[in-house]
């Protein structure tokens, strides 16, 4: 693997750019081609979990759009040292729904 020393303006490149994926990992940055997931055969359990996670993200967006739920999540996030969005996703999986309370 080649090692490249980037100038300070490009020191924190992350994401996809020009057909390559730039990742920051322990020990430095890596550059690779994006993964080709077109031929992956998801198991029924994986498909179900991906759908559940999609619904959890939808719930989190809706909860943070609601002013009452947002204030609750922001207070809890400060106490627990987490992000409000992450708490909302976690609550969906635990069955806690602040939108109907």
Backbone bond lengths (Angstrom), bond angles and torsions (degrees), N, CA, C in turn:
res aa  C-N    CA-C-N  psi(-1)  N-CA   C-N-CA  omega(-1)  CA-C   N-CA-C  phi
1 X - - - 1.443 - - 1.526 108.81 -
2 X 1.284 115.92 133.66 1.456 120.75 178.75 1.516 109.70 -78.97
3 X 1.302 116.42 144.77 1.460 121.52 176.01 1.517 107.84 -109.86
4 X 1.313 114.68 132.80 1.461 120.38 -177.28 1.512 108.20 -123.77
5 X 1.306 116.88 132.09 1.458 120.39 173.74 1.524 107.00 -98.15
6 X 1.339 114.54 115.13 1.459 120.06 -177.29 1.519 110.44 -86.81
7 X 1.333 114.94 152.43 1.454 117.36 175.46 1.527 108.40 -71.52
8 X 1.320 119.33 161.42 1.461 121.85 -173.64 1.531 114.62 -56.62
9 X 1.309 118.86 -27.05 1.465 120.52 -179.99 1.524 111.44 -69.56
10 X 1.325 118.67 -27.33 1.462 122.71 -178.17 1.526 112.70 -110.11
11 X 1.296 116.92 15.96 1.455 120.22 -174.54 1.524 113.41 -65.42
12 X 1.316 118.60 -28.48 1.454 121.79 -176.45 1.523 113.03 -114.57
13 X 1.306 118.77 42.09 1.456 122.00 178.89 1.523 108.72 -72.74
14 X 1.354 116.65 127.08 1.458 122.70 176.32 1.510 108.19 -140.89
15 X 1.318 116.93 150.54 1.455 120.65 177.05 1.515 111.86 103.94
16 X 1.337 115.29 -159.21 1.456 120.60 -176.80 1.515 109.43 -108.47
17 X 1.315 115.51 131.78 1.457 121.55 -178.43 1.525 108.14 -151.19
18 X 1.311 116.94 128.20 1.461 123.66 176.02 1.526 112.39 56.04
19 X 1.337 117.07 39.03 1.454 120.52 175.89 1.517 115.16 80.42
20 X 1.333 118.15 8.79 1.453 122.32 178.28 1.520 109.69 -126.64
21 X 1.336 115.88 154.71 1.463 122.21 177.66 1.515 107.51 -105.73
22 X 1.330 115.98 126.35 1.453 122.60 179.19 1.525 107.85 -106.00
23 X 1.333 116.68 119.90 1.461 121.15 -177.73 1.521 109.63 -121.28
24 X 1.327 114.94 144.59 1.452 120.75 173.49 1.518 106.81 -105.83
25 X 1.307 116.23 120.41 1.460 121.63 -178.43 1.521 109.20 -130.09
26 X 1.307 114.39 169.42 1.457 119.25 175.87 1.521 108.47 -58.84
27 X 1.287 116.55 122.66 1.450 120.23 179.93 1.519 113.38 100.34
28 X 1.323 118.61 -1.91 1.453 119.92 176.15 1.518 113.48 134.46
29 X 1.309 114.43 -168.81 1.456 121.26 -178.26 1.513 110.33 -99.87
30 X 1.334 115.95 150.19 1.457 120.69 174.78 1.518 108.83 -125.98
31 X 1.306 115.13 149.56 1.458 122.07 177.37 1.525 106.45 -124.74
32 X 1.345 115.93 128.37 1.454 119.20 -179.23 1.520 110.02 -149.23
33 X 1.311 115.96 171.30 1.455 120.45 173.58 1.521 108.41 -75.80
34 X 1.338 118.05 150.82 1.466 118.66 177.66 1.522 110.82 -66.56
35 X 1.332 117.53 147.10 1.460 119.61 -179.32 1.523 111.60 -66.73
36 X 1.324 116.47 142.88 1.463 121.64 177.14 1.519 108.02 -97.73
37 X 1.326 116.92 104.17 1.460 122.11 -176.91 1.522 111.66 -98.63
38 X 1.332 118.18 10.33 1.460 121.42 -174.07 1.533 112.77 -68.98
39 X 1.318 118.14 -25.66 1.458 120.04 -176.99 1.527 112.76 -103.24
40 X 1.320 117.83 9.33 1.459 121.25 -179.01 1.522 109.54 -75.86
41 X 1.300 116.14 132.16 1.467 122.27 175.96 1.525 107.28 -102.31
42 X 1.339 116.48 105.34 1.455 121.09 -178.79 1.525 109.29 -76.80
43 X 1.320 116.80 138.73 1.466 120.82 175.71 1.529 108.03 -73.17
44 X 1.338 117.77 160.46 1.469 119.95 177.91 1.529 112.69 -56.93
45 X 1.330 117.55 -36.46 1.465 120.38 178.45 1.525 111.12 -66.71
46 X 1.337 116.86 -38.67 1.461 120.46 178.07 1.522 110.91 -66.90
47 X 1.323 117.08 -40.82 1.466 120.97 178.52 1.524 109.96 -61.95
48 X 1.333 116.52 -44.84 1.465 120.65 179.29 1.523 111.51 -62.59
49 X 1.332 116.62 -43.48 1.470 119.25 -179.37 1.521 111.07 -65.93
50 X 1.326 117.58 -39.26 1.465 120.34 177.96 1.521 110.68 -63.42
51 X 1.335 117.20 -37.62 1.467 120.47 177.44 1.526 110.59 -68.28
52 X 1.353 117.25 -40.98 1.458 120.41 177.26 1.524 110.46 -62.46
53 X 1.323 117.43 -41.29 1.457 120.80 179.73 1.530 110.48 -66.15
54 X 1.329 116.98 -38.33 1.465 120.65 177.13 1.535 110.33 -61.34
55 X 1.354 115.70 -42.55 1.471 119.09 177.41 1.530 111.02 -66.25
56 X 1.329 118.10 -35.46 1.462 121.70 178.02 1.524 110.87 -64.19
57 X 1.321 116.98 -40.61 1.467 120.71 178.29 1.528 110.20 -67.36
58 X 1.336 117.12 -39.70 1.468 120.03 176.52 1.528 110.55 -62.01
59 X 1.336 116.73 -41.65 1.461 120.15 177.64 1.524 110.37 -62.07
60 X 1.333 117.18 -44.38 1.460 120.93 -178.28 1.522 110.92 -61.50
61 X 1.328 117.60 -41.52 1.469 120.38 177.80 1.524 110.49 -63.69
62 X 1.329 116.51 -43.34 1.468 120.17 -179.88 1.525 111.04 -66.98
63 X 1.332 117.08 -39.84 1.464 120.07 -179.51 1.516 111.62 -65.99
64 X 1.322 117.01 -38.87 1.463 119.18 -179.79 1.526 112.00 -77.32
65 X 1.321 117.55 -15.54 1.462 120.70 174.60 1.531 110.90 -80.57
66 X 1.342 116.71 -23.12 1.458 122.68 178.01 1.531 108.60 -83.69
67 X 1.326 117.20 126.77 1.469 119.99 -173.30 1.529 112.71 -65.46
68 X 1.337 118.29 -39.55 1.472 120.34 179.78 1.523 111.11 -64.04
69 X 1.316 116.02 -50.84 1.462 120.36 -178.40 1.524 110.66 -64.05
70 X 1.324 116.95 -37.50 1.462 120.54 -178.98 1.530 110.82 -62.14
71 X 1.337 117.53 -44.06 1.466 119.28 -179.68 1.529 110.80 -63.63
72 X 1.337 117.14 -38.33 1.471 120.20 178.21 1.528 109.84 -63.82
73 X 1.329 116.88 -46.74 1.464 119.92 -179.14 1.527 111.59 -65.97
74 X 1.329 117.82 -36.15 1.462 119.37 179.58 1.523 111.09 -67.48
75 X 1.342 117.52 -39.22 1.467 120.28 177.37 1.525 110.83 -64.99
76 X 1.330 116.74 -45.54 1.465 120.33 179.09 1.531 111.36 -63.81
77 X 1.315 116.21 -36.28 1.463 120.11 -178.70 1.522 110.86 -64.81
78 X 1.326 116.36 -40.12 1.463 119.81 178.68 1.526 109.66 -65.19
79 X 1.327 117.10 -42.44 1.469 121.14 -179.56 1.527 111.85 -64.87
80 X 1.331 116.49 -41.10 1.463 120.64 -175.20 1.524 113.68 -92.96
81 X 1.329 117.70 -7.73 1.454 120.37 -179.53 1.513 113.05 70.53
82 X 1.338 116.30 34.28 1.464 121.03 179.90 1.522 109.75 -126.07
83 X 1.331 115.86 175.83 1.457 120.57 176.97 1.524 109.69 -88.16
84 X 1.342 117.61 144.02 1.466 120.18 179.39 1.526 113.05 -57.46
85 X 1.320 117.62 -39.13 1.462 121.70 -179.92 1.527 110.85 -60.62
86 X 1.340 116.28 -44.18 1.460 120.50 -179.49 1.525 111.34 -64.25
87 X 1.327 116.96 -38.22 1.461 120.62 177.41 1.523 110.87 -64.65
88 X 1.332 116.93 -39.47 1.465 120.47 180.00 1.527 110.85 -66.14
89 X 1.311 117.84 -41.26 1.465 120.87 177.17 1.525 109.84 -63.05
90 X 1.316 116.61 -43.78 1.461 121.15 178.72 1.528 110.98 -62.08
91 X 1.319 117.37 -41.76 1.461 121.20 179.04 1.519 112.06 -62.35
92 X 1.319 117.31 -36.10 1.456 119.73 178.03 1.524 110.35 -60.36
93 X 1.329 116.55 -44.59 1.458 119.82 -179.38 1.528 111.95 -69.31
94 X 1.329 117.03 -27.47 1.470 121.10 179.11 1.524 111.82 -84.99
95 X 1.330 117.78 -8.40 1.459 120.88 178.93 1.512 114.23 90.67
96 X 1.318 118.52 6.31 1.463 122.12 178.60 1.519 108.83 -86.67
97 X 1.325 116.45 124.25 1.454 120.82 -177.60 1.524 108.74 -126.56
98 X 1.325 118.22 107.96 1.461 121.80 -179.36 1.521 113.04 -81.41
99 X 1.315 117.28 -11.07 1.460 119.20 -177.31 1.532 112.64 -77.97
100 X 1.336 117.72 -21.51 1.464 118.90 -178.97 1.519 112.23 -108.78
101 X 1.328 118.03 -1.22 1.464 120.76 -179.72 1.508 111.39 -76.16
